Amino acid sequence: MKKRMAIATTATGVLAAALVAIPTSQANAGPLICDPGTRTVKWVSTDHSRVLTHDVKGYEKEYSGGSRKITKTLSHTKTLSSGWTVSGGSSAGFSLGKVLASLDAHVDGSYTHTKGSTTTKSLSVTDTLTNKGQYWFYVGRYKASGYWVGYRCDRGTKWIEQAHGTAKTYAAIVDGAVRCGESVSSKSIAYIVKKQYC
């Protein structure tokens, strides 16, 4: 009997020692879901649109044989800007480049990652017209915008909201000429030109 009690006492002592050896912080900590100190940007909403930045000019090719190279000078009508705003919280760790790069990854296309604005100059557009019909020359850009929330990883167990705001940016110039009646992608700038002018 004394031997059994001694074994039970020893086992209880070992278990108690093991419990004491586990740090309280580890016992209460949740599962690791992120790297401590890292930051991430999440998008509540995003918008992807097409914008005509210069006036649109038409040309009519009245004969069916041969091709003709035509140049049109289009005047600037709209300026697009690229930047961000931060509302509430700390913006530390959420740079303009980080936010715009994240926006780029969430919408179609490739956009600028720096603050700035589009050209305000007139631009010349040259295209070779091969079919008979009415053509419209255009210059435009793809535009992206959205509302973002920035999170910081605490000790690896949860994401903490640190900042939020809006961002907008634009892609490279797209120019060309579209012929009324031809088939073009519904996602292209040529499509909105055709829809508005043909």
Backbone bond lengths (Angstrom), bond angles and torsions (degrees), N, CA, C in turn:
res aa  C-N    CA-C-N  psi(-1)  N-CA   C-N-CA  omega(-1)  CA-C   N-CA-C  phi
1 M - - - 1.453 - - 1.511 110.60 -
2 K 1.339 116.14 -46.42 1.461 120.62 179.02 1.514 110.56 -61.42
3 K 1.348 115.96 -34.37 1.469 120.78 -178.69 1.525 109.90 -67.63
4 R 1.380 116.31 -41.37 1.457 120.47 179.45 1.526 111.05 -64.28
5 M 1.309 117.05 -42.47 1.465 121.75 179.54 1.525 110.40 -63.54
6 A 1.306 115.92 -38.23 1.470 120.20 179.45 1.515 110.62 -64.93
7 I 1.343 116.97 -41.08 1.473 121.17 178.84 1.521 110.61 -65.66
8 A 1.361 116.20 -42.79 1.472 120.85 -179.84 1.515 110.60 -64.16
9 T 1.332 116.11 -41.47 1.467 120.55 179.41 1.513 110.97 -64.24
10 T 1.323 115.79 -41.65 1.470 120.85 179.29 1.524 110.67 -63.23
11 A 1.357 118.02 -44.07 1.461 122.91 -179.65 1.511 110.41 -63.09
12 T 1.334 116.40 -42.92 1.473 120.83 179.39 1.516 110.51 -63.19
13 G 1.326 115.76 -40.59 1.467 120.34 179.42 1.514 111.85 -64.21
14 V 1.342 117.33 -40.45 1.462 121.76 179.24 1.512 110.26 -64.65
15 L 1.375 117.70 -43.43 1.456 122.13 179.84 1.523 110.80 -63.40
16 A 1.328 116.72 -42.42 1.461 121.20 179.16 1.519 110.51 -63.05
17 A 1.318 116.25 -41.04 1.468 120.81 179.78 1.520 110.27 -64.68
18 A 1.342 116.20 -38.10 1.461 120.65 -179.72 1.519 110.88 -66.23
19 L 1.341 116.02 -40.01 1.469 120.01 179.04 1.518 111.32 -66.12
20 V 1.306 116.78 -38.98 1.467 121.37 178.22 1.520 110.36 -65.32
21 A 1.325 116.72 -31.55 1.467 120.89 -176.28 1.523 112.56 -72.61
22 I 1.380 118.35 -20.17 1.458 121.19 -179.93 1.524 109.52 -82.70
23 P 1.335 118.95 119.61 1.459 120.87 179.59 1.522 110.80 -61.14
24 T 1.334 116.04 142.45 1.463 121.44 -179.05 1.529 111.12 -59.16
25 S 1.353 117.60 -39.34 1.464 121.64 -177.57 1.523 111.62 -62.16
26 Q 1.353 116.54 -36.74 1.456 120.43 179.46 1.526 110.87 -74.17
27 A 1.310 116.25 -35.17 1.455 119.90 -178.66 1.528 110.58 -66.57
28 N 1.357 117.44 -35.40 1.464 122.53 -177.02 1.525 113.10 -92.60
29 A 1.333 118.22 -13.67 1.466 120.98 -175.35 1.521 110.84 -70.74
30 G 1.372 114.46 145.40 1.453 119.69 177.19 1.522 109.81 -85.21
31 P 1.333 116.40 -177.18 1.468 120.32 179.42 1.526 110.96 -68.68
32 L 1.329 116.63 147.12 1.458 120.71 179.70 1.531 109.39 -74.26
33 I 1.340 116.74 123.29 1.462 121.53 -178.74 1.529 112.71 -118.20
34 C 1.336 117.23 -10.41 1.462 120.82 -178.64 1.520 109.85 -157.14
35 D 1.332 116.08 166.07 1.461 120.73 177.95 1.523 109.45 -83.09
36 P 1.325 118.48 125.20 1.460 121.86 -177.61 1.536 112.48 -51.13
37 G 1.333 115.32 131.94 1.458 120.56 176.93 1.517 115.46 87.63
38 T 1.335 117.95 -12.28 1.470 119.56 -179.47 1.527 110.44 -74.51
39 R 1.338 115.32 161.43 1.463 121.18 -179.27 1.524 110.26 -129.22
40 T 1.304 115.98 150.26 1.461 120.64 178.56 1.520 109.74 -142.27
41 V 1.318 115.99 154.95 1.465 122.20 179.39 1.524 108.78 -113.87
42 K 1.318 116.45 128.79 1.461 122.51 175.61 1.526 108.40 -114.88
43 W 1.343 116.11 146.79 1.470 120.64 -177.87 1.521 110.77 -108.62
44 V 1.324 115.27 122.54 1.461 121.35 177.81 1.527 108.89 -76.50
45 S 1.338 116.43 -40.17 1.465 121.40 177.98 1.523 109.65 -153.74
46 T 1.324 116.34 147.64 1.467 121.40 176.33 1.526 109.01 -137.72
47 D 1.329 115.21 155.48 1.455 120.83 178.96 1.521 109.14 -137.12
48 H 1.318 116.58 136.83 1.462 122.90 -179.80 1.518 107.22 -124.37
49 S 1.334 118.05 118.58 1.460 120.36 -176.60 1.523 111.68 -135.62
50 R 1.319 116.15 169.40 1.462 123.52 178.17 1.517 108.55 -116.34
51 V 1.329 115.55 132.63 1.461 119.98 -175.58 1.526 110.35 -128.86
52 L 1.331 117.27 129.57 1.463 121.98 173.42 1.520 107.45 -84.03
53 T 1.332 116.61 117.50 1.467 120.80 -175.55 1.534 112.83 -96.52
54 H 1.329 117.49 -9.98 1.468 122.40 179.58 1.527 109.44 -133.02
55 D 1.323 115.62 161.20 1.460 118.39 178.82 1.531 110.61 -64.35
56 V 1.297 116.74 158.73 1.464 122.72 -178.90 1.525 108.94 -106.94
57 K 1.338 116.35 131.04 1.462 120.75 179.75 1.526 110.84 -120.92
58 G 1.323 115.13 142.56 1.455 119.92 -177.56 1.515 113.49 -103.25
59 Y 1.330 114.97 161.19 1.476 121.84 175.21 1.527 107.11 -150.40
60 E 1.321 115.66 138.02 1.455 119.87 -179.76 1.525 110.57 -112.69
61 K 1.316 116.12 121.47 1.462 122.03 176.42 1.532 106.78 -96.08
62 E 1.328 115.04 113.35 1.459 119.58 -170.17 1.524 114.54 -92.95
63 Y 1.311 118.18 -5.88 1.465 119.10 -179.91 1.522 108.95 -121.28
64 S 1.315 117.30 153.37 1.462 122.26 -174.38 1.519 113.67 -92.61
65 G 1.329 118.74 -25.74 1.457 120.38 -177.06 1.513 113.41 -84.90
66 G 1.341 117.36 142.17 1.471 122.37 174.90 1.517 113.44 76.52
67 S 1.329 114.54 173.96 1.467 120.91 179.57 1.522 109.70 -118.75
68 R 1.312 115.53 159.68 1.459 120.27 179.88 1.526 109.46 -139.56
69 K 1.327 115.94 130.15 1.465 121.40 179.08 1.534 108.16 -91.74
70 I 1.316 116.02 121.60 1.460 121.57 -175.35 1.535 110.10 -123.11
71 T 1.322 117.15 138.70 1.462 123.14 175.60 1.523 109.48 -119.85
72 K 1.323 116.74 131.71 1.458 122.53 176.60 1.526 109.27 -124.60
73 T 1.326 117.20 138.09 1.463 121.81 175.70 1.523 108.45 -97.72
74 L 1.319 115.76 121.19 1.464 121.32 -176.48 1.527 110.53 -109.16
75 S 1.318 115.93 131.43 1.470 121.45 -178.45 1.524 111.32 -82.84
76 H 1.343 115.70 145.25 1.460 121.78 -179.91 1.529 110.64 -68.29
77 T 1.318 116.17 137.20 1.467 120.25 179.08 1.532 113.58 -128.24
78 K 1.334 118.02 -22.43 1.467 119.62 -176.23 1.522 111.36 -146.39
79 T 1.344 115.83 135.63 1.467 122.08 178.71 1.525 109.70 -106.80
80 L 1.327 116.31 133.69 1.464 121.57 176.30 1.522 108.80 -108.45
81 S 1.323 116.53 142.89 1.462 120.58 -179.66 1.519 110.95 -117.17
82 S 1.317 114.95 159.29 1.461 121.96 179.20 1.522 108.32 -127.47
83 G 1.329 117.38 127.42 1.463 120.03 -179.34 1.512 111.11 178.98
84 W 1.331 116.07 -163.57 1.456 121.17 -178.37 1.514 110.97 -154.05
85 T 1.331 116.20 164.44 1.455 122.42 171.89 1.521 107.50 -131.03
86 V 1.330 116.12 150.79 1.465 121.56 177.09 1.518 107.78 -122.37
87 S 1.319 116.45 125.55 1.461 121.22 -179.81 1.524 109.02 -120.58
88 G 1.318 116.84 112.97 1.457 120.70 176.79 1.513 113.34 77.11
89 G 1.318 115.62 151.09 1.457 120.70 178.12 1.510 112.77 72.78
90 S 1.318 115.34 -173.94 1.455 121.86 -179.74 1.523 110.55 -99.13
91 S 1.329 116.21 135.67 1.467 120.18 179.30 1.526 111.71 -88.46
92 A 1.324 117.89 1.62 1.466 121.61 -178.81 1.525 110.44 -57.54
93 G 1.315 115.43 125.83 1.450 120.53 178.86 1.514 113.99 90.53
94 F 1.336 117.38 -5.22 1.461 121.88 178.43 1.527 108.94 -118.38
95 S 1.317 115.47 80.37 1.452 121.11 -177.31 1.523 111.10 -77.33
96 L 1.332 115.47 164.80 1.461 120.92 177.06 1.525 110.29 -56.60
97 G 1.332 116.79 -45.74 1.455 121.23 -179.23 1.516 112.40 -62.17
98 K 1.334 117.64 -40.13 1.465 122.15 -179.31 1.526 110.25 -65.47
99 V 1.332 116.49 -43.92 1.464 120.23 -177.83 1.527 110.87 -68.50
100 L 1.345 117.50 -44.84 1.461 120.41 -178.55 1.529 111.62 -69.57
101 A 1.329 117.43 -34.06 1.465 120.11 176.62 1.522 109.95 -65.47
102 S 1.327 116.84 -36.95 1.453 121.03 177.93 1.529 110.28 -68.40
103 L 1.334 116.85 -39.37 1.467 120.67 177.00 1.520 110.26 -62.56
104 D 1.326 115.83 -42.49 1.465 122.18 177.97 1.530 110.73 -55.09
105 A 1.329 116.32 -40.97 1.459 121.12 -176.68 1.528 112.94 -73.40
106 H 1.332 116.73 -14.92 1.463 120.34 -176.88 1.523 114.16 -102.35
107 V 1.320 117.91 -3.34 1.463 120.60 178.27 1.530 109.66 -130.99
108 D 1.318 116.31 164.74 1.462 120.34 179.11 1.520 110.98 -71.87
109 G 1.325 116.53 143.72 1.463 120.39 175.36 1.516 113.25 103.05
110 S 1.316 115.73 -174.06 1.464 122.40 178.94 1.517 108.27 -129.96
111 Y 1.331 116.44 125.28 1.456 120.99 -171.34 1.527 112.05 -120.09
112 T 1.329 115.04 163.63 1.463 120.05 179.16 1.526 109.85 -72.18
113 H 1.325 117.03 144.71 1.464 121.64 -179.16 1.520 111.74 -108.26
114 T 1.333 116.71 18.24 1.465 120.20 -179.68 1.516 110.04 -127.26
115 K 1.320 116.28 158.79 1.459 121.22 178.49 1.525 108.90 -75.55
116 G 1.317 117.13 136.64 1.463 119.78 179.21 1.513 110.74 171.32
117 S 1.328 115.90 -170.85 1.454 120.51 179.94 1.521 110.05 -142.01
118 T 1.324 116.51 161.72 1.464 121.73 -177.89 1.526 110.73 -74.94
119 T 1.319 115.30 166.56 1.456 120.68 -179.31 1.525 112.34 -65.07
120 T 1.316 116.29 150.38 1.468 121.15 177.12 1.534 110.01 -111.44
121 K 1.320 116.61 14.20 1.464 121.13 -178.11 1.527 111.71 -92.02
122 S 1.334 115.03 157.29 1.459 119.84 171.83 1.526 108.09 -72.33
123 L 1.318 117.45 147.69 1.456 121.53 -177.65 1.527 110.75 -128.37
124 S 1.331 115.18 146.09 1.468 120.92 177.91 1.526 109.15 -97.55
125 V 1.318 115.99 133.98 1.459 122.27 179.96 1.524 108.44 -120.18
126 T 1.330 115.85 125.65 1.469 121.32 -179.67 1.517 109.71 -116.91
127 D 1.332 116.48 134.28 1.458 120.39 177.54 1.527 108.85 -146.38
128 T 1.309 115.75 152.90 1.470 121.08 177.85 1.523 108.80 -100.29
129 L 1.325 116.08 118.41 1.452 122.24 -176.71 1.523 109.20 -96.12
130 T 1.300 117.15 124.20 1.470 121.06 -174.60 1.531 113.43 -110.48
131 N 1.318 117.96 -26.49 1.467 120.77 -177.26 1.530 111.69 -109.53
132 K 1.299 114.76 153.19 1.451 120.51 176.07 1.519 109.33 -68.73
133 G 1.339 117.52 139.24 1.459 120.70 178.10 1.515 112.92 147.53
134 Q 1.318 114.85 -173.99 1.466 121.98 -178.34 1.529 109.72 -98.56
135 Y 1.339 116.08 129.22 1.466 122.47 -178.18 1.534 109.83 -116.26
136 W 1.309 114.99 149.36 1.470 120.95 175.49 1.526 109.09 -125.91
137 F 1.338 116.45 124.55 1.463 123.33 179.51 1.529 108.96 -92.14
138 Y 1.325 115.77 139.30 1.471 118.98 -174.23 1.527 111.90 -146.68
139 V 1.330 115.55 161.62 1.469 124.62 170.98 1.527 106.76 -137.30
140 G 1.316 117.17 131.39 1.459 120.29 179.90 1.515 112.31 -155.50
141 R 1.309 115.96 178.82 1.459 122.54 177.81 1.524 109.89 -144.94
142 Y 1.316 114.20 156.12 1.460 119.63 171.76 1.527 107.57 -88.95
143 K 1.325 115.67 140.37 1.465 121.29 -177.30 1.524 109.39 -123.28
144 A 1.323 116.54 140.75 1.468 121.30 177.77 1.524 109.08 -128.42
145 S 1.318 116.05 143.16 1.465 120.52 177.71 1.524 108.74 -150.78
146 G 1.323 116.29 165.32 1.459 118.43 179.73 1.514 113.23 178.77
147 Y 1.324 115.34 172.86 1.465 123.54 177.68 1.526 107.60 -111.91
148 W 1.331 116.90 124.33 1.460 121.43 -174.39 1.531 112.57 -117.59
149 V 1.346 114.36 157.28 1.463 122.15 174.45 1.525 107.47 -131.03
150 G 1.338 116.07 129.86 1.458 120.93 -179.83 1.528 111.43 -101.53
151 Y 1.341 116.01 132.81 1.469 121.25 -179.44 1.526 110.59 -119.88
152 R 1.341 115.84 146.27 1.460 122.59 175.12 1.524 108.71 -116.60
153 C 1.341 116.12 136.69 1.459 120.65 177.75 1.529 108.89 -80.18
154 D 1.331 117.17 129.70 1.472 119.33 -179.17 1.533 110.15 -75.55
155 R 1.306 118.17 -111.34 1.471 121.15 179.25 1.521 111.74 -93.03
156 G 1.341 115.39 15.92 1.453 119.42 178.48 1.513 114.24 106.62
157 T 1.346 116.44 -2.56 1.473 119.39 -174.81 1.533 113.92 -105.21
158 K 1.327 117.94 -16.76 1.467 118.90 179.56 1.532 111.14 -161.47
159 W 1.355 114.28 158.35 1.464 121.65 176.52 1.531 108.69 -95.82
160 I 1.325 116.11 133.59 1.461 121.46 -179.67 1.532 109.07 -113.74
161 E 1.338 117.11 127.21 1.466 120.57 178.90 1.529 109.17 -65.67
162 Q 1.343 115.87 128.74 1.452 119.74 -176.10 1.525 112.88 -120.61
163 A 1.331 117.86 -30.16 1.460 120.49 -178.35 1.515 109.82 -156.76
164 H 1.323 116.23 161.73 1.461 120.48 174.87 1.519 109.14 -155.38
165 G 1.325 116.44 162.32 1.454 119.37 -179.62 1.515 111.72 173.09
166 T 1.316 115.66 -163.51 1.466 121.56 179.79 1.523 109.52 -119.42
167 A 1.322 116.39 159.64 1.461 121.31 178.27 1.523 108.74 -148.24
168 K 1.329 115.65 151.28 1.467 120.53 176.15 1.519 109.01 -150.02
169 T 1.314 116.14 150.59 1.449 120.90 -178.30 1.527 109.57 -160.66
170 Y 1.317 116.18 173.77 1.461 120.11 -176.84 1.516 110.55 -140.53
171 A 1.338 115.28 162.86 1.464 121.46 -178.24 1.527 110.16 -101.67
172 A 1.323 116.01 -176.63 1.463 122.10 -179.01 1.527 110.98 -68.16
173 I 1.336 115.17 164.05 1.464 121.68 179.79 1.527 110.61 -64.21
174 V 1.313 114.88 137.94 1.461 121.91 172.05 1.523 106.85 -121.84
175 D 1.334 117.32 125.20 1.465 119.13 178.02 1.513 110.04 -136.42
176 G 1.319 115.43 167.85 1.449 119.36 -179.89 1.507 111.57 160.38
177 A 1.321 114.85 -165.47 1.463 121.94 177.28 1.518 108.12 -136.91
178 V 1.321 116.32 138.41 1.461 121.20 179.11 1.525 108.66 -120.22
179 R 1.323 116.26 137.22 1.470 121.11 179.88 1.523 109.82 -96.34
180 C 1.309 116.09 132.26 1.462 120.42 177.54 1.529 108.80 -60.16
181 G 1.311 115.91 130.42 1.455 120.37 179.15 1.515 114.14 102.09
182 E 1.341 117.82 -19.90 1.456 118.79 179.51 1.529 110.52 -82.70
183 S 1.317 116.07 158.09 1.455 122.03 -178.61 1.524 110.35 -90.13
184 V 1.329 117.08 127.01 1.466 122.02 178.20 1.521 109.17 -132.86
185 S 1.330 116.53 159.83 1.461 121.62 179.86 1.530 110.84 -63.36
186 S 1.322 115.97 137.75 1.467 120.55 179.76 1.533 111.93 -69.28
187 K 1.345 117.23 -12.29 1.460 121.21 179.36 1.531 112.36 -94.63
188 S 1.327 117.11 -3.01 1.469 121.03 -174.95 1.528 112.46 -88.58
189 I 1.337 115.34 161.87 1.456 120.71 174.55 1.529 109.33 -69.92
190 A 1.330 116.59 -32.43 1.464 120.79 176.93 1.523 110.75 -57.18
191 Y 1.325 117.33 -33.04 1.466 121.95 -178.30 1.526 111.23 -64.54
192 I 1.350 117.14 -44.70 1.469 118.91 -179.00 1.524 111.06 -71.30
193 V 1.348 117.37 -29.60 1.461 120.79 175.82 1.526 108.82 -66.06
194 K 1.308 116.40 -48.27 1.468 122.07 179.45 1.528 110.60 -59.38
195 K 1.323 116.28 -42.40 1.466 121.31 -178.49 1.531 111.91 -65.79
196 Q 1.334 117.13 -36.00 1.452 121.02 -176.65 1.531 114.30 -84.91
197 Y 1.336 116.26 -29.77 1.468 118.99 -170.79 1.518 114.97 -112.91
198 C 1.315 119.01 -18.40 1.479 119.48 -178.37 1.531 111.45 -91.85
